[in-house]
Amino acid sequence: MSRRGVLIAGALGAAAVMFAGLIVVPVLLGASRFMFGGGVAGGNCVTVAGADAQPAAATDAKAIPANYLQLYKTAGEKSGIPWNVLAGIGKVETSHGTSNLPGVKSGENYAGAGGPMQFLQPTWDEFAVDGNKDGKKDRYNPEDAIPSAAAYLKHNGAPRRMRTAIFQYNHSWDYVNLVLDWAKRYVGGDFKVVQANGIVCEDNDLPAGASGLVKRIISFAMAQRGKPYVFGANGPDAWDCSSLIQAAYRTVGLDIPRTTFQQWPYGVKVSKGKEQPGDLVFFDSGPGTSANNPGHVGMVIGKGKMIVASCSTCVPAIGVKPYKRSDWVGTTRPLARPDLKKKLNELAAE
């Protein structure tokens, strides 16, 4: 069920994670160049094409109540979550709503979960969907509960990070494996989930129309994918958002300011929709930031995507992500500055 757990166990688990982090982080910082240093087209990427495919039902799917099977398929099509994964969750949680245990048809179970997809009330309040458009969001109605489960999985990374999303639904890897076992049975066993924790193969191509200089800048930044984000880090084994940008420009002999707050006024402002590969995109994100003082930055690579060092808990911490989001403040073009143009001419003459 979503967000299930005991507070004391969660606190102990958090402490264990923090202790483990003290051991693991230094190892990662030292080993990352060997793990992720393969360049733009490195061999550690994961193909996400087809992650949202809807497989054909097999014989075992006939055991699913007809109304539930149709709801799983409809929610899968609309959300891009393979329907059989939703069915796997429905089976494990309540046997597709047929269980007579407390909290399935009314009330809550011992953990506070309710409904056929077993939502805790706070999680339901945040992710509930009015699937049947009747003006109500009822966690005991499968017409609402199943598309809400799809929305919750999508929020947690599905379909590109399916195992992670299912784990967030119920914090147990045994649960994840059981759900996926049922998901495979419902489609005859020929089903593989996608778990892209780092580099996505589809993001490997450099922008075709960019200059050789811009490609070199972007190529350096792209080669840092998979490395950790550490606030204040300056490489080569970890970066923050602005140090990654500064280092990428330095690979072609250009010095730009170190911090996001300094980089924002440095480049020539570019209207939204006019951005080009190599431009910097800024976001009203982080403490002390505003629309006039953005605190987060990425680099445009084209097709609405940027290479960005996001955060220490993001997966991937450094990767390719969309930049057209609600906190996007604006775009600048450092290469349009007269002094950088002059510097490039000097470098070319050497």
N, C-alpha and C positions, 0 to 999 in steps of 0.2 A: 504494500500500500504506500501511498505517497507520504514522504516525510515521517515515516514511522520510527519510533525509537523512544528510549527512556532518557531523561535529562542527565541523570548521573552517569549513565554509560556514555552519553555523548560528551560530557565533560572530560571523562577519563580518556575517551578516544581522541579528543582534541589535544589533550596533553601529550598523548603518545605521538600524535602527528607532529607536534611542535618539537618534541625531543628527537624524533626521527629526522626532522628537517635540519636540525643542527649537525647531524652526521652526514645527511645526503647532499645538502647544498654544496659544501666544499668539494665533494667528489664530482658533482655535476659541473661545477665551474672549471675544474681542472680537466675533465674528460670530454667536455662538449666539443672541442675542436676535432676530436677523433670521431665522435658520434655524428656530428652534423656538419662537418667541414667539407662535404662533397661538392659544394657549388650549387649553381642554380638547378642543374638537371641531375642532382644526386640520386642515389638509389634508394633513399629512405622514404620516398613519397608513397602516398596511398591514393588509389583511384577511387573517386567518389561518384563517378558516372553510374547511374542506375541505382543509387542508394534509395531513391524514392519509388522504385519500381513496385508494381502491385502483382505479385505472383498468382498463378492460377491455383484454385482450391483443389485439394486432393481428397481421397476417400475419407480420411479421418475428419475432415471438415464437416461431413454430413452429420456428425454428432453434435455440432453446434446448433442451438435453436435457430430456426430460420430468421426470425426477426433480429437476433443478435448478429448473425452472420452478415446480413445486409447492412446493419449499422456499422460493423467493423469495416466493411468494404467501402461504404460511403465516406466514413471518417478518414480512412486511409487515402482515398482519392483526393479529398479536399485538403488534407494536411501534408501529403507527401510522406506519411509514415506507412510502411508496409502493413497492410491490414492484418496479416497473420501475427505480427508482433502484438498488436492491440488484442487480438484473440488469445494469444498466449498469456497476456496479463489477465484478461477476463477469466480464463480458465483457472489460473493459479489462485487468483484472489477469491472468486466466489463460484467457480464452475459455471460461468456465464449467467450469474444471477439466480441459479437454481438452488444454491446452498440455503439451508434453514438456520444457519448459525446467526447469532445476534449481530445486528448492524448491517445486514444485507438488504432487507426489505424495509426496515425502519430502525430507529435508534442507532446506537453505536456499539462497536465491540470493545474489548478491554483497553485497546489503544486509542479509542476515540474515532475510529474510522467508520464510515458508513457508505452504503450504496453498492451497486454491482462492481464498481471499479475501485472501491475502498479508499475514498478520499477523507483525509482529516479536514475538519471544518475550515481552519485557516487557509489551507492549500486550495480548498474548493472556492473560498471567497476570492482568491486571487486569480485562479485560472478557469473558473467555471464558464461554460459555453451554453447558450440557449440553442441547443441543437435542433429542436422542433419548432422554434420561432413562436412559442406560445406566450412569450413575455415573462416566463419564469425559468429559473435555473435550479433544477431539482436533482440533487446528487443521487436520489433513489430511482430516478427515471433513466433507463439506459440510453434514451434518445439524447439526453444531455450529458450523461456521465461518460459515454464512450468518446464523443468528440472532445470532451474536456480532458480526458486522458491523453488524447493525441496532442492537444495544445500543450499539456504539461511536458510530454516527451520532447516536443519540438523546442520548448523553452530551454531544456537541458541538453540540447545538442543533436537530437535525432533529426534526420536519419543518418547524418554524416558521422555521428559519434553515438551509435546506438547502445553499445554496452554501458557507456557512461550514463546515458539518459535513463536506461532501465534501472541501473544502480541507484540513481537519485529517486526513483519511484519507491524503491524499498532497499535500504542500505545493506544488502547481502549479495555476495557474488554467487552463492548457491541459488538464490532467488533468480538472479540474472540467467544463470545456466538453465534453470528449470523453465523459465519463460521461453527462452530460445529453443529448448527441446520441443516444447509444444508448438512453437511457431514453425519449426521445421516439419513436424508431423502433419500439420494442417496443409502443407503444400508438397507433401511427398518426399521431404528430406532434402530437396535441392534448393537450399536457401543459405546464403552467406550474408551476415550483417557487415556493415562498413564501420570501422572504428579508426577515424583519421585523427590521430593525436598530434600530428606535426605537419609535415609538408604534404599538401594536396597536389597530386601530379598535374592536374588540369591548370594549376597556377604557375607552372614552370616557365612558360614561354615569355620572353622579353617582348616589349611593345615593338611591333614590326616597323612602324613609321618613325621611331625615335632616332635621333642622331647617335653616332658611335659614342660620343661623350656621355649622353644621358644613359645609354645602355650600360656603360661602365659603372656609372653611379648606382643605377638600379641593381645591377648584377652583384655588386658588393653587398648591398642591403639584403638582397634575396638569399645570398649565401649564408646569412646569419640566422635564417629560420631554424627553429628548434632549440636555439640557445635560450638560457634563462633571461628574464627581465629582472634587473636589480636596480632599484632607484639609486641614482648617483654613479652607477657603473660606467666605465669608459672603454670597455672591451679589453682584450679580444674575446673573452669567454662569456661575457654578459654585457647587456646594454640597457639603458632606459630609452624612452622615445626620442629624446632630442640628441642624445649622444650617438645613436645609430645614424641619424640624419647627418650630423656633423662629420662622422667618420666616413660615410659614403661619399660626401663631397670632397673630403680630403684625398680620396683615392685618385682624383683627377687634378690635384694640386690647388684646390680651392678651399679657403678657410671661411667658414661661416660661424656665427655665435654658437655657444654651447647649449644654452637653455631654451626651452620653448618660449618663455617670456621675452627672451632676446631675439629669437628667430622670427617671431610674429611681425614686428615692425621692420625687419631687415629686408625682406624681399619685396618686389613690386606686386601690389595687390592685383588679383585677377578675378574677374566676375565668375560667379558660379555658372557652370556649363561651358566655360572657356578653358578649363584646366587641361594641362598636357602632362605627359610622363615627365617625371622629375620635379614637378611642382610640389609644394608643401601644402597639406590640408590641416587645418587647425580646428580644435574642438573645445567647447566650454565644458571641460571635464577636469575634476580634481579640486582640491582645496584652494580657496582664494582666487578662483577663476571667474570670468564673466565673458560676455559677448565681446567686450573690448579688451579682454586680457585672457585669452585662451591658454589653458595649461596642458594641452595634449596635442601631439603632432604626428602625422604620418606622411608618407611620400607616395604620390600618384604613380601608378604603373599602367593605368589605362583600363577601359571598360568598367568604370565605376569602382575600381579596386585600388587599394593602397597596400604598401608594405609597411608594417607598423610594429613597434615594440609596445604591447598593450598593457600588461600588468603581470605581477608575479604569480597570480593564481589563474590567469587566462590560459586556455589551451587552444592553439599554441600560444606561448607567451610572446613570441615574435613570429609573425606570419602574415599572410595575405588576407585582407578583410575588406568589406565594403566601406566606403567613406561617406556615402550619401545617407546620413542618419540625422536624427533630430537635433543633436548638439553640434553639428557642423557649423562653425562660425564663418570660415572663409578660406581663401586660397592665396598663396603668394608664389612668385617666381623669382628665386634668387638669381638665376642665370640672366634675368633681364636688367640687373643692376649694371650701370656703366663701368664701375670699378671691376666687377667680375668679368665683364666682356673684355676689358683691357688686359686683365690678368691672363685670360685664355689666349689672347693674341700674343702675349709675351711668351707663354708656354709653348705655343705653336712655333714661335720663331727660334726657340732654343735648339 
